[in-house]
Amino acid sequence: MKCPSCNTTLLKNARFCHSCGSKVSGTTSPCPSCGTLNNSGAKFCSDCGCALSMKTSYGKATDFKAKYPVNPNGTIKLEEQIGKHFFAFIKKRLEEEQDASKYTQYIDRFYESGFENRFNIKAGQLADEIREFFASSGGSAEAQTDELLGRNFENLTEHFIVLHCRDLNVFNVPEASLKYENVTKGNLDMGAMIHDYLQIDGEKSERFYTDFLKMPPHKLKNAGDSYLYADKKEMVYIICDQTVFGSGKEGFAMTERGIYWKAHFNKSQRVYYDNLQEIKREGEWLSVNGRYFHVNPAFNLRMMKLLKKIKSIY
């Protein structure tokens, strides 16, 4: 890249020319994939070949900002571009759910476990699909590519972390959750999925109820009066009593329509599954549509994974 003032070849990622001192950052734009500064009019990164704007080599422009920008005609193989995005996806997932300081150990495990072979096969298939997207659409295939890569990165990452990294994980997710990879709303058994994700049989610190004939009547009534404001015909799958003395007035419940809960010193909350918007960890607790939810750190991770899966289905 040249300095716009004196035409000197600039150093990589330079913001000022080392020859004349002119500011060059205003005439450059960073690559969304590798961060290299490129001339503002450049279509593709000079370092990695990724698209810098949505005006591609096929000539069709769009304002869509790609989450996983790729260039099927770049100097870097499309499979390598996909691999770079996948490793970034793993790193972000570790930051959200596990111990990100172990990232290099996870990457070592990626190669040691043989998962690399599975990924390479899948990356080749994805590259073929992406090339078809761009060829058939005239170049405006960024949205399709993002959806394809996001969905497959999610499934691949779950299989990798759950099956190959149990000793590295801070908290583990049950293997049973993997069978819901391709579930749709039409073939979903909500009750079974809730139990497979939450694994309540292994929880010793909380009181869970799934057979409500065995649940003390006063607890069931207190839950209904305090936070479980479900319709009479609404199927309830699970109730958790989180009170110290077992009154049932605080805790959470999951039904066929949504999740209901009441935390200590907080008002009752309800979020229907079709209105799930953002589920994320905030320290040791969860934020569900911006509302506080907490059981325990390990359980919170499983609940977060469950709610995110439900969100993707609805």
N, C-alpha and C positions, 0 to 999 in steps of 0.2 A: 504494500500500500504506500502511496506517495503523499508527501506533504502538499497540501493545496497551495501553499505560499512559495516554497522554494524547490519543490519537486524531489526532495530527498526521500530515499526509501526509509520508511519509518520502522522502528523496532516494534515487535509484536506487543499489542495491547497498549501502545503509547498514547498518552493524552496530549502530549506536547511534542513538537518536533525537536530532536536532539541537535539539529543543525542551526535553525533560526529561532527556535523558541515559540513558534506559533502554536496556538491551541488548535488541536485537531479533533477533539472529542465531539464538537458540534457538527462535524461533517462525517462522523462515523456512527455506526450502530453495532451493538454487541450481538454476537451469534446467540440465539436462545438456547443452543445446545451446549457449546463449548466455551462461550464467553469471549471469543476472539473479536477484536474490533475490525470492522470492514467499512469500506467506503459506503456512504449512505445510499448510493444508488445501486449497490451490489444486490444481486438476486440470491446468490448462494455464498456461503462462508468459504473464505480462501483456505481455511485450515481443515475443516471437517466435511464441507460440502453440503451442509444442511441448508434448507430454504431460509432466507432472511426475511422475505416478504411472501405474501400469498400469490404473487405473480410468478408462476412457475415456468419451466421450460416449455410447457404445453401452451402457454400464452393466455390462459384464462385467469382473471384476477378475482379475488374475493377478500372481504374484510375479516374472514375468520382467522383467529389467532390459534394456531395449533399448539396443543399441549405436548405432542410428540412429533416435532417437525422432522420430516425426512425428505430426502431427494433421491428418487429412484434412478436418476441419471448422474449422480454425484461421483466424485473420484473415489470415495469410500463406499465399499460394498453395502448394499441395503441391509444385509444381515448384520453387519457390524454396527450400523446405526441403530438397529433394533436392539442389539445387545447393550449398547451404551445407555439407551433409555431404560432398559430392564434393570441394569445395575443401579441406576438412579432411583428407580421405583422401589427396589429392595431397601436402599438406604433410607428413603423417606418412610417406608413402612416400619423400619426399625426405630426411627425417631418417634413415630406415633405409638408404637406398641411394645417395643422391647428395649434393649440396651444398645444404643447407636454406637457406643465406643467399641463394640465387638464387630463392627462392620467388616473389618479385614478377616476376622475369623469366619464369618458367614461366607465371604467370598472364597476363602480357602476351602470351606466345606462344599461349596458349589462345585469345585473341581474334584475334590477328593471323593465325594459321594457318587460321582458319575452322573449327577444331574445335568452336567454340561451337555452330555450326549442328547438327553431328552430335549433340552432347550434348543440345541442347534437344529434338530429336526423340525421343531416347532417354528423356529425363526425362519427357516427356509420356506415353510408353508405360508407363514405370514407375509414374507417378502413377495412371494408369487401373487398373493391376494392383493397386496398394495399396488403392485405393478399393474394388475388388471384394473383396480380402482382408477388409477391415474390415466391409464390409456383409454378407458371407456368414458370417463367423465370430461375429457379435455383438459385435465389438470386441476380441477377443483375437487380434490378427494381428501382434503385434510380432515373434515369432520368424520368421514367414514374410517379413515386411518386411526384417528384418535379413539373412536369407539371400539374398533377391532383390537388395537394394542392394549387399551385400558382393560378391556374384558379379559383378554388372554394373560396379561401381566398379573392381574388379580388372581386368576386360577393357578398360574404357575407359581407365584410367590406363596400362596397358601399351601400348596403341595410341598414345596421346598422347605418352608419353615416348620410345618407341622410334622412332616415325615422324616426329615433329615437333620433337624437342628434342635431336638428336644433338650439336649444337654447344654445348649447355648442360650436357650430362651429363658427369660426371667419368669414368664408365665406361659404355660402351654394351653393350646386349644385342642379339644378332643378330635381324634381322627374321624369320628362319626360325622363331623361337620362337613367333611370333604364330599360326602355323597350328595350334597345339595348344590353342587357346582352348576348344574344345568337345570335346576328346578324352575318351574314357571308358576304363576298364580293358578293356572288351571289344574296342575297336578300336585299342588302343595298340600301336605299334611302339616298344618301349623302346629298342632299339639306335639307331634313327633319331633318336629324340627326344634321346638323350644326345649324339649327334654334332651335332645342330642347335643345341642350347643351348650346348655347350662349345666348339664351333668350334676343335678342337685343331689343325687344319691351319695356323692362323695363330699358333700358339704356338711361339715360338723358344727360350724359356728352359727348357723342360721336355722330357723324352723320353717320348713317348707311343707305345704299341703297340696296334694293333687287329688286325693279322695276326700271330698268335702263332707261325706257322711261320717268320717272319722275325725273331722275337725270340730273342736269344741264349739257348740252353737253360739256362745257369747263372743268368741273371737270372730266368727263369720259375720255376726251382726255388727260388731264394732268396726270391722273392715269396711262393710257396706255403708255404715253411717259416716265413717271418717274420710274415705278416699275412693272406694271402689264403687263409683257411680255408674255401673253398667246397666244396660237395658235388661229387662227380666228374661228375655229369650237369648241373651248374649252368652255364648259358651265361655266359661272360665276354665283355663287350663292349669293355672298355678297361682298360689297365694303364699307370700313369704311374710311371716310375722317378725318384725325387727325390734319389737319393744323389749325392754329389759325384763319386765315381769310377766310378759306373755298376754297382754290385753288384746293384741291384734289391731290396735288403733294406728300403728305406724308400720310401714313395710311397702310391699309392692305386689301387684297382681298383673298377670298377662291373660288376655282373652283373645277371642277370634278377631276382634276389631282393633285392639290397642293395648297400651301399657298404662297402668294406673299406679300412682305411688304417693306416699307421704313420708318425708324425712323429718327427723326431730327438729323442732323449732321452725319448720317450714310449712307452708300451706299445701294442700293436696294438689296433685298435678295429673294431667291426662294428656296423652298424645296418641292419636289414631295412627295406625300404620301408614295409611295413605297420605298422612301429613308429616311424616318424618322428613326433616330437612338437614340437620347437622348433628352428628353424633361424634364426640371426640373426648379424649382424656384430658382432664385438667388436674395435673398432679396425680393424686390417688383416687380422685372421684371422676364421674362422668358428667358431661354436659349434653343433655338431650334437648335439642331445639333451644339451647341457652338456659336450661333449667337443671338444677342440681339433682344428681342421683348418685347414691353410694350404697354398696353392700360391703365388699372388701376388695382389695386391689386385683386379686386373681379372678374373682367372680366378675368384677367390672369389665375386665378385658373380654371375657366370654359374652357378657351382655352386649358390649359394644359390637363385637363381631356379629352377634345375632341380629341386632337392630340394623346394622349396615346391610346385612343380607336381606332382611325384610324390606328395607328401603329400595334395594336394587330390584326386588320382585314387583313391588307396587309402583 
